[in-house]
Amino acid sequence: MNTIRKTPPQNIPTAGPSPEAAAARREAPRSLAGSVGRALRGRCPNCGRGRLFASYLKQVESCAVCSEPWAEIRADDGPPWLTILVVGHLVVPVALAIVSDGRLGAGPTLAVSVGLALLLCLLVLPRAKGLFIAAIWALRAR
């Protein structure tokens, strides 16, 4: 009788990194400037290839490329604070320049200032959130 003995395969790679590799990756040095630069472009601060955001401000659970977990990092009130700081410093001088010129009245000045502020807020807020996420990750300040 011909019987085939089935033995379990040896050294099959498991899904995901080994615990030792994951621990080594967590302890590897992280560049703050590089991480922030990648996050400002909406990319994974770790690898720069995966997306950091699933939608406008919702961060992904983890990077699709390098599997770095992002769900546990919370930027909280930092991004709105930075957005208000940046937008205020850009809009107020423009509004003052328009008012001091004297050609436009209060209505058009208000329209230009509010429109500029809204546009800048929409542009700056996701980048500010990426900046805070990258800084928290790079500095290991969870």
TAMOBEL-V863828 format. One record per run of one state. SS is the DSSP state (helix for helix, strand for strand, loop for the rest). FROM is the first residue (numbers start at 0). LEN is the number of residues. If there is no record, write none. Layout:
{{SS,FROM,LEN} {SS,FROM,LEN}}
//
This chain:
{{loop,0,18} {helix,18,9} {loop,27,4} {helix,31,9} {loop,40,2} {strand,42,1} {loop,43,7} {strand,50,1} {loop,51,1} {strand,52,1} {loop,53,5} {strand,58,1} {loop,59,2} {strand,61,1} {loop,62,6} {strand,68,1} {loop,69,8} {helix,77,24} {loop,101,4} {helix,105,33} {loop,138,4}}
//
